[in-house]
């Protein structure tokens, strides 16, 4: 035996899951978009540079799979859900408590049948793939069960729209999307 065997194809022995802290440049650019000082495309350029740096850091650490650190997302799950047809991100009456902090009062709501086509994160993943080099590009997405829980359990005012015959049909469309 000459030492540990290093896998060069997934699944890898070491991996990263979750968000990385947003660099100050990304935080500043997001504020500038909100106040109209820069465009969303200018923000995207700042995020692109931060993602390139993050991918390089992950590779320097020896990771064979890299993520964009969710640097383009403000919520890891709500932003994904809001990219689906039939789901919208809206202001919530009250924010959820999260480990002692109060996040922005946002939630997702069901407005129509859930579907998936031309999701905005496809563009984000294509960029990640373009800068990942010899590393495997990966993106964390929430499960259909999380969307079901967020919509039905957390929202006391939830009711199925008429496009669904029952909860089984709703759950099926979540899984398909």
Secondary structure by P-SEA (a helix, b strand, c coil): cccbbbbccccccccccccccccaaaaaaaaaaaaccccaaaaaaaaaaaaaaaaaaaaaaccccccccccccccccaaaaaacccbbbbbccccccccccccccccccccccccccccaaaaaaaaaaaacccbbbbbbbbcaaaaaaaccccccccccccccccaaaaaaaaaac
